[in-house]
Amino acid sequence: MISQKQADFSLFKSAIKIISQGEHLTDEGLVKIVSIKASMNKGLSEKLLTSFPDLVLADRPKVLDQEIRNNYWVTGFADGEGTFYTRIIEATAPKSVNRVSFFFAISQSIRDKELLQKISKFLGCGTTSENEKYIQLRVTKFEDIKSKFIPFFNIYPMRGIKERNFRYFCIIFELVQSKAHLTRQGLDEIIRIKEGMNLRRKD
């Protein structure tokens, strides 16, 4: 792994080592494990924070080697962490038109800010936004999706369940390119396809 989950994995191994040596059966060993847990993932629950008010956090390993070495790593990461979705806004006035927007997003802990920026640079598209806890990479520009994003995942396809979402995403994109979304029949077809994506999928 080259994301910050590599650090979580290293801490996880440290906790396993303590348990395998039986140290977790002592007060000192238990404190060590809680200290490690505090530095992993999202940290401690409110209950554990209350139970260990003077806890010193274990040192979190630094993940320094975050170079993206090949296209297949990006595909695998997108398969695990990415989301494809579309947004439909139907015309509500005589002079307005139906609109369909496309989004691909990867959200991660703010710890992986540098990695998501590198993915954006690697793909040659997308922007990042962040708050105190999370960072999100989003690809939304129609031309980028057409000339960079879709061609990339066609050449380096995903193997998991999100491959089907990507295919539906592409079908909707082709319908919009042909302006089918401007007709009632075309828009209904897009809505039907959208209903089969992500959490709404039935297969």
Buried (B, 14 or more C-beta within 10 A) or exposed (E): EBBBBBBBBBBBEBBEEBEEEEBBEEEEBBBBBBBBBBBBBEEBEEEEEEEBEEBEBBEBBEBEEBEBEEBEBBBBBBBEBBBBBBEBEEEEEEEEEBEBEBBBBBBBBEBBBEBBBBBBEBBEBBEBEEEEEBBBBBBBBEEBBBEBBBEBBEEBEBEEEBEBBBBBBBEBBEBBEEEBBBEEEBBEBBBEBBEEBBEEEEE
